[in-house]
Protein backbone atom coordinates (compact mmCIF):
# COMPACT_ATOMS: atom_id res chain seq x y z
CA UNK A 1 0.00 0.00 0.00
CA UNK A 2 1.42 3.38 -0.93
CA UNK A 3 2.08 6.11 1.61
CA UNK A 4 -0.51 8.35 -0.04
CA UNK A 5 -3.14 5.62 0.21
CA UNK A 6 -2.28 4.98 3.88
CA UNK A 7 -2.51 8.73 4.57
CA UNK A 8 -5.87 8.92 2.85
CA UNK A 9 -7.31 5.86 4.61
CA UNK A 10 -6.07 7.00 8.02
CA UNK A 11 -7.58 10.43 7.45
CA UNK A 12 -10.84 8.97 6.20
CA UNK A 13 -11.13 6.75 9.28
CA UNK A 14 -10.47 9.74 11.53
CA UNK A 15 -13.02 11.81 9.68
CA UNK A 16 -15.66 9.09 9.94
CA UNK A 17 -15.39 9.19 13.71
CA UNK A 18 -15.75 12.94 13.66
CA UNK A 19 -19.50 12.76 13.22
CA UNK A 20 -19.59 12.11 16.95
CA UNK A 21 -18.11 15.55 17.58
CA UNK A 22 -20.21 18.60 18.19
CA UNK A 23 -19.89 21.69 16.05
CA UNK A 24 -17.03 23.94 17.17
CA UNK A 25 -16.78 26.66 14.52
CA UNK A 26 -17.07 30.33 15.41
CA UNK A 27 -20.41 30.44 13.56
CA UNK A 28 -21.71 27.54 15.63
CA UNK A 29 -20.56 29.13 18.88
CA UNK A 30 -22.48 32.26 17.90
CA UNK A 31 -25.60 30.25 17.05
CA UNK A 32 -25.67 31.07 13.33
CA UNK A 33 -24.60 27.75 11.90
CA UNK A 34 -25.74 26.84 8.36
CA UNK A 35 -25.21 23.10 8.72
CA UNK A 36 -26.88 20.54 10.99
CA UNK A 37 -23.91 18.14 10.99
CA UNK A 38 -20.22 18.76 11.58
CA UNK A 39 -18.35 19.89 8.49
CA UNK A 40 -15.18 17.88 7.87
CA UNK A 41 -12.42 18.80 5.48
CA UNK A 42 -10.84 15.37 4.97
CA UNK A 43 -7.71 16.50 3.13
CA UNK A 44 -5.95 19.63 4.37
CA UNK A 45 -2.35 20.12 3.31
CA UNK A 46 -0.09 21.21 6.09
CA UNK A 47 3.58 21.33 6.93
CA UNK A 48 4.44 22.04 10.52
CA UNK A 49 7.04 24.76 11.15
CA UNK A 50 9.33 22.06 12.57
CA UNK A 51 9.38 20.35 9.17
CA UNK A 52 10.28 23.57 7.35
CA UNK A 53 12.93 24.31 10.01
CA UNK A 54 14.59 20.94 9.36
CA UNK A 55 14.63 21.62 5.61
CA UNK A 56 16.17 25.03 6.24
CA UNK A 57 18.77 23.86 8.78
CA UNK A 58 19.70 20.38 7.55
CA UNK A 59 18.41 20.21 3.99
CA UNK A 60 21.64 21.24 2.27
CA UNK A 61 23.51 18.36 3.92
CA UNK A 62 20.83 16.04 2.51
CA UNK A 63 20.76 17.20 -1.10
CA UNK A 64 18.27 20.08 -0.87
CA UNK A 65 19.23 23.14 -2.92
CA UNK A 66 18.02 26.72 -3.35
CA UNK A 67 17.06 26.97 0.33
CA UNK A 68 15.88 30.51 1.03
CA UNK A 69 13.15 32.62 2.54
CA UNK A 70 10.83 34.48 0.19
CA UNK A 71 9.52 38.04 0.66
CA UNK A 72 6.86 36.74 3.08
CA UNK A 73 9.48 34.96 5.23
CA UNK A 74 8.40 31.50 4.06
CA UNK A 75 11.01 28.77 3.53
CA UNK A 76 11.44 27.70 -0.10
CA UNK A 77 13.68 24.95 -1.45
CA UNK A 78 14.29 22.43 -4.21
CA UNK A 79 14.41 18.77 -3.24
CA UNK A 80 16.60 16.28 -5.12
CA UNK A 81 15.56 13.41 -7.33
CA UNK A 82 12.41 12.55 -9.18
CA UNK A 83 9.73 14.01 -6.98
CA UNK A 84 6.20 12.87 -7.87
CA UNK A 85 4.73 16.39 -8.03
CA UNK A 86 7.40 19.06 -8.29
CA UNK A 87 10.92 19.45 -6.99
CA UNK A 88 10.18 22.96 -5.72
CA UNK A 89 8.74 23.33 -2.22
CA UNK A 90 7.32 26.44 -0.58
CA UNK A 91 6.22 26.25 3.03
CA UNK A 92 3.40 28.77 2.73
CA UNK A 93 1.95 30.44 5.80
CA UNK A 94 -1.55 29.15 5.02
CA UNK A 95 -0.17 25.61 5.45
CA UNK A 96 2.16 26.18 8.43
CA UNK A 97 0.55 28.79 10.71
CA UNK A 98 -1.95 27.05 13.00
CA UNK A 99 -3.75 30.28 13.95
CA UNK A 100 -4.26 31.14 10.29
CA UNK A 101 -5.43 27.59 9.52
CA UNK A 102 -8.01 27.81 12.32
CA UNK A 103 -9.19 31.21 11.07
CA UNK A 104 -9.60 29.81 7.55
CA UNK A 105 -11.54 26.85 9.00
CA UNK A 106 -13.83 29.21 10.91
CA UNK A 107 -14.33 31.41 7.85
CA UNK A 108 -15.43 28.31 5.88
CA UNK A 109 -17.41 26.88 8.82
CA UNK A 110 -15.25 23.76 8.95
CA UNK A 111 -15.41 21.91 12.25
CA UNK A 112 -12.67 19.35 11.74
CA UNK A 113 -9.69 19.17 9.41
CA UNK A 114 -7.76 16.00 8.65
CA UNK A 115 -4.17 17.11 8.18
CA UNK A 116 -2.14 15.55 5.38
CA UNK A 117 1.40 16.17 4.26
CA UNK A 118 2.09 17.93 1.02
CA UNK A 119 5.04 18.64 -1.23
CA UNK A 120 7.93 17.86 -0.69
CA UNK A 121 6.90 14.75 1.29
CA UNK A 122 9.83 12.63 2.54
CA UNK A 123 10.41 9.97 -0.13
CA UNK A 124 13.31 11.86 -1.71
CA UNK A 125 15.29 12.10 1.54
CA UNK A 126 18.15 9.84 2.60
CA UNK A 127 16.84 7.31 5.17
CA UNK A 128 18.05 9.01 8.36
CA UNK A 129 16.87 12.46 7.28
CA UNK A 130 13.60 11.04 5.95
CA UNK A 131 12.96 9.46 9.34
CA UNK A 132 13.73 12.77 11.05
CA UNK A 133 11.33 14.62 8.72
CA UNK A 134 8.60 12.00 9.17
CA UNK A 135 9.00 12.16 12.94
CA UNK A 136 8.79 15.98 12.88
CA UNK A 137 5.53 15.99 10.94
CA UNK A 138 4.00 13.12 12.94
CA UNK A 139 4.96 14.63 16.31
CA UNK A 140 3.71 18.09 15.36
CA UNK A 141 0.45 16.69 13.97
CA UNK A 142 -0.09 14.63 17.11
CA UNK A 143 0.61 17.65 19.33
CA UNK A 144 -1.84 19.74 17.32
CA UNK A 145 -4.55 17.09 17.77
CA UNK A 146 -3.87 16.95 21.52
CA UNK A 147 -4.17 20.74 21.76
CA UNK A 148 -7.28 20.95 19.52
CA UNK A 149 -8.88 17.47 19.65
CA UNK A 150 -12.16 18.60 18.09
CA UNK A 151 -10.51 20.61 15.31
CA UNK A 152 -7.66 18.46 13.95
CA UNK A 153 -6.97 14.83 13.16
CA UNK A 154 -3.84 13.74 11.39
CA UNK A 155 -3.10 11.16 8.81
CA UNK A 156 -0.09 9.03 9.51
CA UNK A 157 3.13 9.51 7.60
CA UNK A 158 5.61 6.68 7.43
CA UNK A 159 9.06 6.52 5.90
CA UNK A 160 9.54 3.24 4.06
CA UNK A 161 12.96 2.37 2.65
C-alpha positions in Angstrom: 0.0 0.0 0.0 1.4 3.4 -0.9 2.1 6.1 1.6 -0.5 8.3 0.0 -3.1 5.6 0.2 -2.3 5.0 3.9 -2.5 8.7 4.6 -5.9 8.9 2.9 -7.3 5.9 4.6 -6.1 7.0 8.0 -7.6 10.4 7.5 -10.8 9.0 6.2 -11.1 6.8 9.3 -10.5 9.7 11.5 -13.0 11.8 9.7 -15.7 9.1 9.9 -15.4 9.2 13.7 -15.7 12.9 13.7 -19.5 12.8 13.2 -19.6 12.1 16.9 -18.1 15.5 17.6 -20.2 18.6 18.2 -19.9 21.7 16.1 -17.0 23.9 17.2 -16.8 26.7 14.5 -17.1 30.3 15.4 -20.4 30.4 13.6 -21.7 27.5 15.6 -20.6 29.1 18.9 -22.5 32.3 17.9 -25.6 30.2 17.0 -25.7 31.1 13.3 -24.6 27.7 11.9 -25.7 26.8 8.4 -25.2 23.1 8.7 -26.9 20.5 11.0 -23.9 18.1 11.0 -20.2 18.8 11.6 -18.3 19.9 8.5 -15.2 17.9 7.9 -12.4 18.8 5.5 -10.8 15.4 5.0 -7.7 16.5 3.1 -6.0 19.6 4.4 -2.3 20.1 3.3 -0.1 21.2 6.1 3.6 21.3 6.9 4.4 22.0 10.5 7.0 24.8 11.1 9.3 22.1 12.6 9.4 20.3 9.2 10.3 23.6 7.4 12.9 24.3 10.0 14.6 20.9 9.4 14.6 21.6 5.6 16.2 25.0 6.2 18.8 23.9 8.8 19.7 20.4 7.5 18.4 20.2 4.0 21.6 21.2 2.3 23.5 18.4 3.9 20.8 16.0 2.5 20.8 17.2 -1.1 18.3 20.1 -0.9 19.2 23.1 -2.9 18.0 26.7 -3.3 17.1 27.0 0.3 15.9 30.5 1.0 13.1 32.6 2.5 10.8 34.5 0.2 9.5 38.0 0.7 6.9 36.7 3.1 9.5 35.0 5.2 8.4 31.5 4.1 11.0 28.8 3.5 11.4 27.7 -0.1 13.7 25.0 -1.5 14.3 22.4 -4.2 14.4 18.8 -3.2 16.6 16.3 -5.1 15.6 13.4 -7.3 12.4 12.6 -9.2 9.7 14.0 -7.0 6.2 12.9 -7.9 4.7 16.4 -8.0 7.4 19.1 -8.3 10.9 19.5 -7.0 10.2 23.0 -5.7 8.7 23.3 -2.2 7.3 26.4 -0.6 6.2 26.3 3.0 3.4 28.8 2.7 2.0 30.4 5.8 -1.5 29.2 5.0 -0.2 25.6 5.4 2.2 26.2 8.4 0.5 28.8 10.7 -2.0 27.1 13.0 -3.8 30.3 14.0 -4.3 31.1 10.3 -5.4 27.6 9.5 -8.0 27.8 12.3 -9.2 31.2 11.1 -9.6 29.8 7.6 -11.5 26.9 9.0 -13.8 29.2 10.9 -14.3 31.4 7.8 -15.4 28.3 5.9 -17.4 26.9 8.8 -15.3 23.8 8.9 -15.4 21.9 12.3 -12.7 19.4 11.7 -9.7 19.2 9.4 -7.8 16.0 8.6 -4.2 17.1 8.2 -2.1 15.6 5.4 1.4 16.2 4.3 2.1 17.9 1.0 5.0 18.6 -1.2 7.9 17.9 -0.7 6.9 14.7 1.3 9.8 12.6 2.5 10.4 10.0 -0.1 13.3 11.9 -1.7 15.3 12.1 1.5 18.1 9.8 2.6 16.8 7.3 5.2 18.1 9.0 8.4 16.9 12.5 7.3 13.6 11.0 6.0 13.0 9.5 9.3 13.7 12.8 11.0 11.3 14.6 8.7 8.6 12.0 9.2 9.0 12.2 12.9 8.8 16.0 12.9 5.5 16.0 10.9 4.0 13.1 12.9 5.0 14.6 16.3 3.7 18.1 15.4 0.5 16.7 14.0 -0.1 14.6 17.1 0.6 17.7 19.3 -1.8 19.7 17.3 -4.5 17.1 17.8 -3.9 16.9 21.5 -4.2 20.7 21.8 -7.3 21.0 19.5 -8.9 17.5 19.6 -12.2 18.6 18.1 -10.5 20.6 15.3 -7.7 18.5 14.0 -7.0 14.8 13.2 -3.8 13.7 11.4 -3.1 11.2 8.8 -0.1 9.0 9.5 3.1 9.5 7.6 5.6 6.7 7.4 9.1 6.5 5.9 9.5 3.2 4.1 13.0 2.4 2.7 
